[in-house]
Amino acid sequence: MLTALSAFLYRIASWKTLLLVIALYIVFPAYILKTLEARMNALAGQPIGPLDLLFGYDPVRVQQMVAAYGPAGRDVYALGELTADVAYPLIYTFLLGLILSLLFRNRSYSPFRLVNILPTGILLVDLAENTCIVYLLKTYPNTSATVASLCSLLTNLKWGLFGVVISLILYGLIRRLSTKEQPVVEGA
C-alpha cells in the first residue's frame, strides 16, 4: 500500500498539481483555522489558542486550557478537530508528499525511494493527537492525566516528524540548486 501511494505521488507530481494543492492548503491557515481559533477565543473571552499548536505541555496546563475554553468553546474546538482538523492534515500531507516527490523523483541522491510518503507519519500522529484532544474536550471536567500526557507526546512527535520532513525538503532543494545532477533514467 505504501509503495502504491509513493508511486501515485510520483506519477501525479507536477508544478500544476503543486500549485493547486498550495492554493487549497493556504485556505486552511489563512481562513478556516484562523476563524476557528478566533471563535474559540471569543467564546472563552480570552486568547487561549488550540492545544495542537503547543510544544510540550503537562496535564495541569491541559486542564487549565480545557477549562478556560468554556462549554461552548470546547464544543466548537471539538467540532473543528473532527472536521477542519481532519481535512487539514490530509491536505498538508499531500502537499508535503508532492514536494518530496518533485525533489527526489529520479535523483541519484535520493536517500530512499519512499521518501515521499514520510508525511503520512505526520498525518497518522496528527489524527491520533486530534482524537486525544476531542476526548479531553468531551470528558471535561474528568480530564485524564494519562490522555493529556499522551496528547502532549503525540504533539511533540508530530512537530518532530514535521521537522524531519522540512529538513528533507531543504536538503532536496539545496542538492537540486547546488548540483547540475541529471535525473537518473530508470531502467538504464
Summary of the structure (lengths in Angstrom):
residues: 188
radius of gyration: 19.2
end to end distance: 26.3
largest distance: 64.2
contacts: 556
relative contact order: 0.15
helix: 79%
strand: 0%
